[in-house]
Amino acid sequence: MKTVFIALLATLCLGSHAVAEDLLKPSTTPPPVDDVAPGNSLEAEQAHQANGVIRAIDLQQGSVTIAHGPVPELKWPAMIMPFKADAAQLGGLAVGDAVEFGFTDGEMDPQIVFIRRQ
């Protein structure tokens, strides 16, 4: 019984070393730096999408208030809320415009990734 236990213990010790080395190796090759750019699929994967209607635009504060539909992946109901956005993103948009937009969930400060009139 002792020899079985010792053999099992030795196997676990030797096997865990190999597993630990495997965990330290990257499972995929990271993309080249040139591929990580605004608007590419890496950024889009982190963004959530919704549709809504612009209720207010504040270029000085860098925000847009949107009445949007539910966002199921965040378990958000339909609501009216502000999003951080820069002036370039808001160019050509006006209060009352129906929009499709993507945003990152910044907890207290969700950030617009893209916004376009529908």
N, C-alpha and C positions, 0 to 999 in steps of 0.2 A: 504494500500500500504506500509506504514511504517513497519507493522508487517511482511509482506512478505520479505521485504528487510532485516530486522533484523534477521529473521529466516534463510534466505539465507546466510547472513554474519556469523552467528553463526555456520552454517553447514560448511562453507568454513574454518573457523578458526579451528574447531575441526578436520575436515578431513585433513587439511594440516599438522597437528601435527602427525597424523598417517602416512601420506605419508613420512614426513621427517624421522621418525623413520625407516621406511622400506628402505629408501635410504641409511641409515647408516649400515644396516645389509648386510653382504656379500651375493651375490646371489649364489655363489658356494663355496664349500669348497676348499681352496688352496691345491695343492698336497703336500704330505710329502716332506721334504727336500731331502730325498734319491732319489726321482723321478726326481729332477732337476739336470741332469747330461749331460755332452757333448754327443751329438749324439742321445739324446732321442727326442721324438716328440715335446716337448716344444720348443727346440732349432730349430728344423726343421720348425716349424710354422713361426718362425721369419726370416727364410732364404729364399732367392730367388734362383732359379736354372737356369742354362744356360749350353750350350755346346760351346766349342771353341777349339782353338789350341794355345798351349803355344808359345809365341814369345820370352820371356826372363825370366830368373830366376836369382834373386839376393839374395843369401842366407845371405850376410852380412847386407843388408837393410831389409831383411824379406819381400820380395815382389816377385810376379810373374806377368808378363804381359801376358794377354790373349786376342786374337782376338776372341770375342764371338758374338753369334747371338743375335737377339733382346730379350729384357726382357719386355714382354707386361705389366706385372703388375706394372712396374716402368715407363712405356712409354719410355724405352730406345731403340734406334735403335741399329743395329749391330755396333760394334766399337772395337777398340783396347784400352785397359786400364789396369793400374796396380791394383793389389789387395794385401793387407797385408796378409802374410801367414808365418807360422813358419817352420823351417827347417824340422821338423818331417812330416809335411803335404806334403812337396815337395820331400821327399825321393823317389828315384826311378823314378822320372819324368825328362823329358828332353825337350829341345827346339824342337818343331815340333810335340810333342805328342798331339793327339786329346783327350780332356778331357771333363768330365761331372763334374760340380762343383756347390756347394751351397755357398752363401755368404750373409752376413748381409749388409744392405745398410747404411754405415756409412757416408753418404754425401760425404765428401772429401776423406775418407779412408775406402772403402769397405773392409770387412774382410772375408777371406775364412773360411767357416765352415767345408766343406769337399771337396776333390778333388780326382778324380780317372781317370785313363787312360781308354779310350773307346776301 
